[in-house]
């Protein structure tokens, strides 16, 4: 367990889900029946991050469609990260993680903007890019003080830029040119790198969602709170608790 999760208690529901996921992935041939300890340990950490992001869809009730739809999309993307990473699809995994970050931004923005949500669904050419979404959060009254104490927005922006560079291949080192399907294989070093990316995404995304929904989160089951809080550093937990 990461040091940042110490003191939060066990999360048996998350561990139970992980075992069920591993059994399913093994039945599909995505994960070997006798995988290495390193692969299993990394998969467990990736699952902890994605499971925490999926939880939001099932714990926040009563939201209007303009906010709810993006929580569903976050859950959908997070669900696909682990199997895609285990199959060796680096670029697909990168796209999914970047999409999670984007949908966190959209969730917060459109929760506050019913007219713009209708416009986005009505007008094909109307689109608010990531830069505008980040700028909105920086000036949002719920985040101005929180960001001074824990830079969740800046962390997500840095990660988003890194993921975008990887997706668009801005450097030769970002390119991934497979010459055949046989070239798409699992590589532990690559997998560990993707674990770090999804963990950084969960850390920043969960913090922003905690701040935005601070009063709703206090009504979550204790175990669900713990699963989400264990993905963020102690400093971020103190900031959030200062808001509730």
N, C-alpha and C positions, 0 to 999 in steps of 0.2 A: 504493500500500500504506500502511496506517495505520502511524504511528510505533511503535505498540505491537507490531507484528509484525517490526520490524527485528531482524536478527541471528539469526532463526530459519531462514533459508534459504528457498529456493523451495518451492512446493507444486504440482508439475506435475500430480499426480493430481486435486487439487481444480480446477485450471484446465481440465483435460481434461474433467472432469465438467460444469463450467459451460458449456463450448462445446457439449456434447451436449444439455444442458438447454435452452439458447437455441435450438438447432436444432429440438428437439421443440416448444417453445412457439411458434416461428414456424410450424411445420407445422400447428399447431392454430389459428393466428390469434390467439393470446393475446398474442404480442409481434410488432410489425411487422417486416417484412423489413429495413427500413432505419430502425431506431430511432435516436433521438438519442443522442449521446455521454453525456449526463447520465443518461438512462434505463438505458443499458447499464452505466455505472459504478455506479449505485445497485443495479442487479440483481446485479452481481458481488459487491458487499459483502453484500447480503442472502443470496446463495447461500453465501458463505464462512461466515456464521453458521449457517445451517440445515444445511449439509454437516457442520460440526463436531458438531452435535447428533445427526445421523443416525448418525455414526460409532460412537457408543457401542453401538448395537445389534449391530454387526458385529465389534466388537473385544473385548467382554467375554463370555467363554464360561463355561459351567458354573454359571450362576446358577440358583437355584430359580425356579419359575414365579412366585412372589409378588414377586420382584424383576425378573425378565426381562420380564414382561408390560408393565411401565411404561416400560421402555426402548424396547420396540416401539411403544408409544403415542406416546412423544416423537418417535421417528423418523417415524411416520405424520403427526403434526401438523406437524412441521418440513418435511416433503416438500410439504405443501399451501400453505405460507405464500407462497412466491414467485408461483405462478400466481394465487392469490386476490388478492394485492396488485396484480399487474399488470392484473387485470381490473377493478380499482376497488372491490373489496368490502372497505371499511374495517372494518366491524364484524366480518365473518367473520375477517379477518386478526387483529384484536384478540383475538377468542375463541380462535383457534389459539395465539397467543403465550401467552395466559394459561393455556391448557391445558398447554402445555409446562412452565411454571413449576409448576403443580399436580402434574404427573406426576413431576417431579424430586423434589418433597417426598414423594410417595407411594412412589416407588421406594426412597428411603432409609428411610422409616418401615417399610414392609412387609418390606423385606429383614431387618429386625431383629425383626419381629413375625409369626411364622407363625400363631399362634392368632388374632390379630386379622384376618389376611387371610382365614382360613377363615370367621370370623364375618361379615366384610364381604360375602362371597359367599353366606352362608347366610341372614342376617337382613336383610330388606328395609329396615328402619328404622334399622339401625346405620350410622352415618356419622361420619367424623372430618373436620371442616372444615379449611380452610386455616389458620385461627388456631391450632388445636391442633397442626397439622403444623409450623408455624413455631416454636411453643413447644418442641416436641420437639427440633428441630434446635439451638435455642439452648442446650439442656442436654446435648446429645450429646457424649460425651468426645472424639470426633474433631474437633468443631468449636469447642469452647470456646476453645482457644488460637489456632486458626486465625482465628477471627472477630476476636480482639483485634488481629491483624496485618493482616487484610484483611477488610472488612465485607461478605462475600459474602451472608450471610443477610439483613442489613439492606437491601442493594441489591435483592435479589430481592423482599423484602417491600414496599419502596417502589414498585417496578415493578408488582407484583401489585395493589396498591391503586389505582394509576393506571389500569391496564387494567380493573379492576372498575368504576371510575367511568365509564370510557368505554363499557363494555358495558351498564351499567344506566342510563346517561343521567342522572346525578345533577345535572348542570347543563345549561342550555339549549345551551351550546356543545358538549356531548357528543352532542346529538341529530343524527341523520342521516336526515331524512325525504325519501326519494325518491318522487316522484310518478309516475314511469314507469320502465320498464326502460331507456329512453334516457338516464335520469339517472345510471345506473351507468357511469361512465367513468373512465379513468385520468387522474390529476392528479399531476404531478411533485412538487409540494410535499407532497401527502398521502403519496405513495410514499416520499419522503425521510424523512418522520416515522416511517413504519412500519419503515424500515431502522434507524433509531435505536432503536426499541423492540425489534426482534428482536436487535439487537447487544447491547443491555443485558441481554436475557434470556440470550443465549449466554454473555456475560461472567460473570454471576453463576452460572448453571446449570452451566457447565463447571467453574468453580472448585469448587463444592460437590461435583460428581461426581469431580473430581480428588482432592479431600481424602478423600472417602469410599472411593474405590477406589485410593488412592495406590500400593499395591504392585502391583496389577494393571496400572496404567498404565505402570509401568516396563518391562513386558513387551510393550507395544504396539510395532508397527513404528515406527521413528524418524519416518517421514513422518507417520504418524497422530498421534503426539505433537505434532509441529510444527503440524499443522492445528488441533488443539484449543488448544494453548498460545498461538497467535497471536491468539486471541479474548480473552485476558485481559491486563491490564496487567502491566508488568515487576514491580511490587511483589507482585502475586498469584503470579506465576511463582516469585519468590524464596521466598515462603511455602510453596508446594507443594514446591519442591525441598528445603526444610529438613525436610520430613516424610519424604522418601524415603531 
